[in-house]
Amino acid sequence: MTDKIIISGFADEIDPQLDVQLKVVRELGMDHICLRAADGKGIADYSVEEFQERILPRLNAAGVRVSSLGSPIGKIGIADEKAYAVQLQQLDTLCRICGLVDCKYIRMFSFWMPKGENPDDYTGQVLEKLAGFAKVAEKYGVILIHENEKDIYGDTGRRCKVILDRLASPHFKAAFDFANFVQCGEDTAECWEMLKEHVVYIHIKDAVVGSNENVLCGTGDGKIPALLKKIIREDGYEGFLTLEPHLVLFDTFKALEADEEAVKHFAKSSARNGAEGYAMQYNALIEILKTI
C-alpha cells in the first residue's frame, strides 16, 4: 500500500493450496502474506528442510514476502506440559524458517484456560511459560506477536496488558485483533488505548456484538474505520494490516477449532469461496484507507 502501511493477509483463507493463495494475492496487487498453512499443512508442522525445498522457491518465484508466520504456538492448555515441550521445539524451527524468508514476526497465543476457572489464578504459570517462548525468540532475533484470542488467558485488554507489561520483552509484543475483542465483550477503542505502546501488528477482522458473527471489515462493532484513522494519523502506526476475513469457513480453522460455537461465528456472507471472501475484505479495507 505504502512504505508505512503494508497490507498482508492469512492466505490460507483463500485456499489450502499455496499456489492458489499466491495467484490470488498477486492478482489483488498484494505482495505479502501471513503464512499459516500451505498445501493443507500447518506452518508449525514443516521442518526447515521441507520448507526450504517445497515452499520457499514458490514464494520467491511469485515475488511474495512473508509478513508473519501464523503459528498455533500457545494454543494449548496451560497445564499441558507435554504439548508445551513440543511447542518449544516447534518454535525453534519456526524461528529458523523466519530467517529463510526475512520475517521477524511469529503470531502466537497465551494458553487455553480451564473451563469455569478464573484466568487470573493462572497469571504466574502463563508468564513463566510465555517467558520460555520469548527466550527462544530472543535467540533468533524474532518477535512473538500475541493475539488476543477468545478463551485464552490474554483474551481481554486488561490481561493482555498484564502479560505485555510484566514480560516487558522486545521479543514479545502484541497483534491487535478487533473482532476477537468484540467477541469477548471488550471495547476496541479502550483496548487500543490500553495496549497501543505494545502493538506492532494489526489484524483486519470485524464482528458483531451479540451474535459474535464475523462480518466484512467496517460493518461490525470493531470500530475499524474510526480507529484505523486514529491509529495511523494520530498514533503514527507503521507496519502491517493483515487481512483475516473469516467470511468463509476454511480448512485450517476447522483443524484448530473443535468448538462448534466458534464455527457459528463465521459470517453468512455472499462470498462463494475463500478467494472471493478474501477479495471482499481486501477491497473493503482499501475503501477505508482511502478515507484516511
C-alpha positions as CSV (number, residue, x, y, z in Angstrom):
1,M,0.0,0.0,0.0
2,T,2.7,2.5,1.1
3,D,6.1,2.2,2.7
4,K,4.5,2.8,6.1
5,I,1.3,0.7,5.8
6,I,1.5,-2.7,4.1
7,I,-1.5,-5.0,3.5
8,S,-0.9,-8.6,4.2
9,G,-3.3,-11.5,5.0
10,F,-3.8,-15.0,6.2
11,A,-3.7,-16.5,2.7
12,D,-4.9,-20.0,3.8
13,E,-8.3,-18.5,4.0
14,I,-8.2,-18.3,0.2
15,D,-7.5,-22.0,-0.5
16,P,-5.5,-24.8,1.2
17,Q,-3.1,-24.9,-1.8
18,L,-0.2,-22.4,-1.7
19,D,-0.1,-21.9,-5.5
20,V,-3.7,-20.8,-5.4
21,Q,-3.0,-18.5,-2.5
22,L,-0.1,-16.9,-4.3
23,K,-2.1,-16.4,-7.5
24,V,-5.0,-14.7,-5.8
25,V,-2.9,-12.3,-3.7
26,R,-0.8,-11.3,-6.7
27,E,-4.0,-10.7,-8.8
28,L,-5.2,-8.4,-6.0
29,G,-1.9,-6.5,-6.1
30,M,-0.6,-7.8,-2.8
31,D,3.0,-8.9,-2.2
32,H,2.9,-10.1,1.4
33,I,1.1,-12.9,3.2
34,C,0.8,-14.3,6.7
35,L,1.8,-17.9,6.3
36,R,-0.4,-20.1,8.5
37,A,-0.8,-23.2,6.3
38,A,0.3,-24.2,2.9
39,D,-0.7,-27.2,0.9
40,G,-3.1,-28.3,3.6
41,K,-0.3,-28.4,6.3
42,G,0.1,-26.0,9.2
43,I,3.3,-24.0,9.2
44,A,4.3,-25.4,12.6
45,D,4.4,-28.9,11.0
46,Y,7.0,-28.1,8.4
47,S,10.7,-28.9,9.0
48,V,13.2,-26.3,7.9
49,E,14.4,-28.6,5.1
50,E,10.8,-29.2,3.9
51,F,10.1,-25.5,3.9
52,Q,13.3,-24.7,2.0
53,E,12.5,-27.3,-0.6
54,R,8.8,-27.1,-1.0
55,I,7.7,-23.6,0.0
56,L,10.5,-21.1,-0.3
57,P,11.1,-21.5,-4.1
58,R,7.4,-20.8,-4.8
59,L,7.3,-17.7,-2.7
60,N,10.3,-16.4,-4.4
61,A,9.0,-17.2,-7.9
62,A,5.7,-15.4,-7.1
63,G,7.5,-12.4,-5.6
64,V,5.6,-12.7,-2.4
65,R,7.1,-12.0,1.0
66,V,6.0,-13.2,4.5
67,S,4.8,-10.6,7.0
68,S,4.4,-13.2,9.8
69,L,4.1,-16.9,10.5
70,G,0.6,-17.6,11.7
71,S,1.6,-20.3,14.3
72,P,-0.5,-22.1,16.8
73,I,2.1,-21.6,19.5
74,G,0.4,-21.1,22.8
75,K,-2.9,-22.6,21.7
76,I,-2.6,-25.4,24.2
77,G,-3.9,-26.0,27.7
78,I,-2.0,-24.1,30.4
79,A,-1.4,-27.4,32.3
80,D,-0.3,-29.5,29.2
81,E,3.4,-29.9,29.9
82,K,3.9,-32.4,27.1
83,A,2.4,-30.0,24.5
84,Y,4.4,-27.1,25.8
85,A,7.7,-29.1,25.3
86,V,6.6,-29.9,21.8
87,Q,5.8,-26.3,21.1
88,L,9.2,-25.1,22.3
89,Q,10.8,-27.3,19.7
90,Q,8.3,-26.2,17.0
91,L,9.0,-22.5,17.9
92,D,12.7,-23.1,17.4
93,T,12.0,-24.5,13.9
94,L,9.6,-21.6,13.1
95,C,12.3,-19.1,14.1
96,R,14.7,-20.7,11.7
97,I,12.1,-20.6,9.0
98,C,11.7,-16.9,9.7
99,G,15.4,-16.5,8.9
100,L,14.8,-18.1,5.5
101,V,12.1,-15.6,4.5
102,D,13.4,-12.5,6.2
103,C,10.4,-12.4,8.5
104,K,10.6,-11.1,12.1
105,Y,7.1,-11.9,13.4
106,I,5.5,-15.1,14.7
107,R,1.9,-14.9,15.8
108,M,1.1,-16.9,19.0
109,F,-1.3,-17.2,21.9
110,S,-1.4,-17.4,25.8
111,F,-2.9,-20.8,26.5
112,W,-6.4,-22.2,26.9
113,M,-7.8,-21.7,30.4
114,P,-9.6,-24.5,32.3
115,K,-13.3,-24.1,31.8
116,G,-15.1,-22.4,34.7
117,E,-12.0,-21.2,36.4
118,N,-10.7,-17.7,36.9
119,P,-7.8,-17.0,34.4
120,D,-6.3,-14.5,36.8
121,D,-5.4,-17.5,39.1
122,Y,-3.1,-18.7,36.3
123,T,-1.1,-15.5,35.7
124,G,2.1,-16.8,37.2
125,Q,2.1,-20.0,35.1
126,V,1.2,-18.1,32.0
127,L,4.0,-15.6,32.4
128,E,6.6,-18.4,33.2
129,K,5.7,-20.3,30.0
130,L,5.5,-17.2,27.8
131,A,8.9,-16.2,29.1
132,G,10.1,-19.6,27.9
133,F,8.8,-18.9,24.4
134,A,10.3,-15.4,24.4
135,K,13.7,-16.8,25.3
136,V,13.6,-18.9,22.1
137,A,12.6,-15.9,20.0
138,E,15.4,-13.8,21.5
139,K,17.9,-16.4,20.5
140,Y,16.9,-15.8,16.8
141,G,16.1,-12.1,16.9
142,V,12.4,-12.9,16.3
143,I,9.4,-11.0,17.7
144,L,6.5,-13.1,19.1
145,I,3.2,-11.2,18.5
146,H,0.5,-12.2,20.9
147,E,-3.0,-12.4,19.5
148,N,-5.9,-11.6,21.8
149,E,-7.9,-14.8,21.2
150,K,-11.2,-15.9,22.8
151,D,-10.9,-18.2,25.8
152,I,-7.1,-17.9,26.2
153,Y,-5.6,-16.0,29.1
154,G,-5.0,-12.9,27.1
155,D,-8.5,-12.5,25.8
156,T,-9.3,-9.2,27.4
157,G,-7.4,-6.0,27.1
158,R,-6.6,-6.0,30.8
159,R,-5.0,-9.4,30.8
160,C,-3.1,-8.7,27.6
161,K,-1.6,-5.7,29.3
162,V,-0.6,-7.8,32.3
163,I,1.5,-10.1,30.2
164,L,2.9,-7.4,28.0
165,D,3.9,-5.1,30.9
166,R,5.3,-7.9,33.1
167,L,7.2,-9.7,30.4
168,A,8.5,-6.4,29.1
169,S,10.4,-8.1,26.3
170,P,11.4,-6.6,23.0
171,H,10.8,-10.1,21.6
172,F,7.2,-10.3,22.9
173,K,4.7,-7.8,21.5
174,A,1.0,-7.5,20.6
175,A,-1.0,-8.3,17.5
176,F,-4.3,-6.3,17.8
177,D,-7.4,-8.1,16.7
178,F,-10.6,-6.0,16.6
179,A,-13.0,-8.9,16.1
180,N,-11.7,-11.0,18.9
181,F,-12.1,-8.2,21.4
182,V,-15.6,-7.6,20.2
183,Q,-16.4,-11.3,20.7
184,C,-15.0,-11.1,24.3
185,G,-17.3,-8.1,25.1
186,E,-14.5,-5.6,25.0
187,D,-14.5,-2.1,23.6
188,T,-11.9,-1.9,20.9
189,A,-11.1,1.8,21.4
190,E,-10.5,1.2,25.1
191,C,-8.3,-1.8,24.3
192,W,-6.3,0.2,21.8
193,E,-5.5,2.9,24.3
194,M,-4.6,0.3,26.9
195,L,-2.2,-1.6,24.5
196,K,-1.0,0.7,21.8
197,E,2.5,1.0,23.2
198,H,2.9,-2.7,22.8
199,V,1.2,-3.2,19.4
200,V,3.4,-3.9,16.4
201,Y,0.9,-5.7,14.2
202,I,-2.8,-5.4,13.3
203,H,-5.3,-8.0,12.2
204,I,-8.2,-6.8,10.0
205,K,-11.2,-8.8,11.2
206,D,-14.6,-7.5,12.3
207,A,-17.5,-8.9,14.3
208,V,-21.0,-8.0,15.6
209,V,-21.8,-7.7,19.3
210,G,-24.4,-10.2,20.4
211,S,-24.2,-12.8,17.6
212,N,-20.4,-12.5,17.6
213,E,-20.6,-13.2,13.9
214,N,-17.6,-12.2,11.8
215,V,-18.5,-9.6,9.1
216,L,-16.8,-7.5,6.4
217,C,-14.4,-5.1,8.0
218,G,-16.0,-1.7,8.8
219,T,-19.5,-3.2,9.0
220,G,-19.3,-4.6,12.5
221,D,-18.7,-3.3,16.0
222,G,-14.9,-3.2,15.9
223,K,-14.9,0.5,15.1
224,I,-12.3,-0.3,12.4
225,P,-12.7,2.8,10.2
226,A,-12.6,5.4,13.0
227,L,-9.9,3.5,15.0
228,L,-7.7,3.0,11.9
229,K,-7.9,6.7,11.2
230,K,-6.7,7.4,14.7
231,I,-4.1,4.6,14.8
232,I,-2.5,5.7,11.5
233,R,-2.9,9.5,11.6
234,E,-2.7,10.4,15.3
235,D,-0.7,7.5,16.8
236,G,1.6,7.1,13.8
237,Y,1.3,3.3,13.4
238,E,3.5,1.9,10.7
239,G,3.5,-1.7,9.6
240,F,1.2,-4.5,8.5
241,L,-2.6,-4.5,8.3
242,T,-3.2,-8.2,7.9
243,L,-6.5,-9.5,6.5
244,E,-8.2,-12.3,8.4
245,P,-11.6,-12.2,6.8
246,H,-13.3,-15.2,8.5
247,L,-16.1,-14.8,5.9
248,V,-15.9,-18.3,4.6
249,L,-15.1,-21.4,6.8
250,F,-11.7,-22.7,5.9
251,D,-9.7,-25.9,6.5
252,T,-7.1,-24.5,8.9
253,F,-9.8,-23.2,11.2
254,K,-11.7,-26.5,11.2
255,A,-8.4,-28.3,12.1
256,L,-7.6,-26.0,15.0
257,E,-11.0,-25.3,16.5
258,A,-13.2,-28.1,17.6
259,D,-15.7,-25.7,19.2
260,E,-19.0,-25.8,17.3
261,E,-19.9,-22.3,18.7
262,A,-16.8,-20.9,17.2
263,V,-17.8,-22.2,13.8
264,K,-21.2,-20.5,14.1
265,H,-19.4,-17.1,14.3
266,F,-18.4,-17.3,10.7
267,A,-20.3,-14.8,8.5
268,K,-23.1,-16.0,6.4
269,S,-21.6,-13.8,3.7
270,S,-22.2,-13.5,0.0
271,A,-18.8,-14.9,-0.7
272,R,-18.9,-18.1,-2.7
273,N,-15.4,-19.3,-1.8
274,G,-12.3,-18.3,0.1
275,A,-10.8,-16.3,-2.7
276,E,-14.0,-14.2,-3.1
277,G,-14.2,-13.6,0.7
278,Y,-10.6,-12.6,0.8
279,A,-11.0,-10.1,-2.1
280,M,-14.1,-8.7,-0.5
281,Q,-12.1,-8.0,2.7
282,Y,-9.2,-6.5,0.8
283,N,-11.4,-4.2,-1.2
284,A,-13.3,-3.1,2.0
285,L,-10.0,-2.2,3.7
286,I,-8.9,-0.3,0.6
287,E,-12.1,1.8,0.8
288,I,-11.5,2.5,4.5
289,L,-7.9,3.5,3.8
290,K,-8.9,5.9,1.0
291,T,-10.8,7.9,3.6
292,I,-7.6,8.1,5.7
